Amino acid sequence: MDKKVNKTISTTRAWLYVIAGGLLEIVWASGFKYESIPSIVVLASLIASFELIITAAKVLPVGTVYAVFAGMGTLGTTLVEIVLSGKAVSPLKIGFILLLLVCIIGLKLTAKGGKV
């Protein structure tokens, strides 16, 4: 007899996975541009981030998980670009970055089981 053990993670742990996956997305996406990030780190970050998101999506709404994941990646890679380029940033760009951050928080708060 083959018994499958259903190990479901908690909602809180699923959100931690989304956050960790989003942070890893910043690493691998930035690695496409910056040669100082070794290819093995880019590949490991890519695989780990998707594994975390897949696991979280089994507990949380997949659309919300992906939107938060992609939003974090977009926000993070934009901030990395701003910091590393040293160029001035327009107030409009800062406004859109803040709007994206508000939308990410809003998605999390409105998701099923979305506690901050």
C-alpha positions as CSV (number, residue, x, y, z in Angstrom):
1,M,0.0,0.0,0.0
2,D,1.3,3.3,-1.0
3,K,0.2,6.1,1.3
4,K,0.7,9.7,0.2
5,V,1.4,12.1,3.0
6,N,-0.1,15.4,2.3
7,K,2.2,18.0,3.8
8,T,0.5,21.4,3.5
9,I,2.4,24.4,4.7
10,S,0.7,27.1,6.7
11,T,-0.5,30.4,5.1
12,T,2.2,32.3,7.0
13,R,4.9,30.0,5.7
14,A,3.5,30.3,2.2
15,W,3.8,34.0,2.3
16,L,7.4,33.7,3.6
17,Y,8.1,31.5,0.6
18,V,6.6,34.2,-1.7
19,I,8.8,36.9,-0.1
20,A,11.9,34.6,-0.3
21,G,11.1,33.8,-3.9
22,G,10.7,37.4,-4.8
23,L,14.1,38.3,-3.3
24,L,15.7,35.5,-5.2
25,E,14.1,36.8,-8.3
26,I,15.9,40.1,-7.8
27,V,19.2,38.1,-7.7
28,W,18.7,36.1,-10.8
29,A,17.1,39.0,-12.8
30,S,20.0,41.3,-11.9
31,G,22.4,38.5,-12.8
32,F,21.3,38.8,-16.4
33,K,22.9,42.2,-16.6
34,Y,25.7,42.3,-14.0
35,E,28.6,39.9,-14.7
36,S,29.7,40.2,-11.1
37,I,26.9,37.8,-10.2
38,P,28.3,34.3,-11.1
39,S,26.2,32.2,-13.5
40,I,25.8,29.4,-10.9
41,V,24.3,31.9,-8.4
42,V,21.9,33.1,-11.1
43,L,20.9,29.5,-12.0
44,A,20.5,28.5,-8.3
45,S,18.4,31.6,-7.5
46,L,16.2,30.9,-10.6
47,I,15.5,27.3,-9.6
48,A,15.0,28.1,-5.9
49,S,12.7,31.1,-6.5
50,F,10.4,29.0,-8.8
51,E,10.3,26.1,-6.3
52,L,9.3,28.5,-3.5
53,I,6.6,30.1,-5.7
54,I,5.2,26.7,-6.8
55,T,5.0,25.5,-3.2
56,A,3.3,28.7,-2.0
57,A,0.8,28.6,-4.9
58,K,-0.5,25.3,-3.5
59,V,-1.7,27.1,-0.5
60,L,-2.4,30.7,-1.7
61,P,-4.3,32.0,-4.8
62,V,-1.9,31.5,-7.7
63,G,-2.7,34.9,-9.3
64,T,-1.9,36.7,-6.2
65,V,1.2,34.7,-5.6
66,Y,2.5,35.4,-9.1
67,A,1.6,39.1,-9.0
68,V,3.4,39.7,-5.7
69,F,6.4,37.6,-6.9
70,A,6.6,39.5,-10.2
71,G,6.0,42.9,-8.5
72,M,8.7,42.2,-5.9
73,G,11.1,41.3,-8.7
74,T,10.2,44.4,-10.7
75,L,10.6,46.6,-7.7
76,G,13.8,45.1,-6.6
77,T,15.6,45.0,-9.9
78,T,14.5,48.6,-10.6
79,L,16.0,49.6,-7.2
80,V,19.2,47.6,-7.9
81,E,19.5,49.4,-11.3
82,I,19.0,52.8,-9.6
83,V,21.6,52.2,-6.9
84,L,24.2,50.7,-9.2
85,S,23.8,53.1,-12.1
86,G,24.2,56.2,-9.9
87,K,22.0,58.2,-12.2
88,A,19.3,60.6,-11.1
89,V,15.8,59.2,-10.9
90,S,12.8,61.1,-12.0
91,P,10.0,61.9,-9.4
92,L,7.6,60.1,-11.8
93,K,9.6,56.9,-11.7
94,I,9.8,57.1,-7.9
95,G,6.0,57.6,-7.8
96,F,5.4,54.5,-9.9
97,I,7.7,52.5,-7.8
98,L,5.8,53.5,-4.7
99,L,2.5,52.8,-6.4
100,L,3.8,49.3,-7.3
101,L,4.7,48.8,-3.7
102,V,1.3,49.8,-2.5
103,C,-0.3,47.4,-5.0
104,I,1.8,44.5,-3.8
105,I,0.8,45.2,-0.2
106,G,-2.8,45.6,-1.3
107,L,-2.8,42.2,-3.1
108,K,-1.3,40.5,0.0
109,L,-3.8,42.1,2.3
110,T,-6.8,41.1,0.2
111,A,-5.6,37.6,-0.5
112,K,-7.3,34.7,1.3
113,G,-5.6,34.5,4.7
114,G,-3.6,37.6,3.9
115,K,-2.3,38.8,7.3
116,V,0.5,41.3,7.4
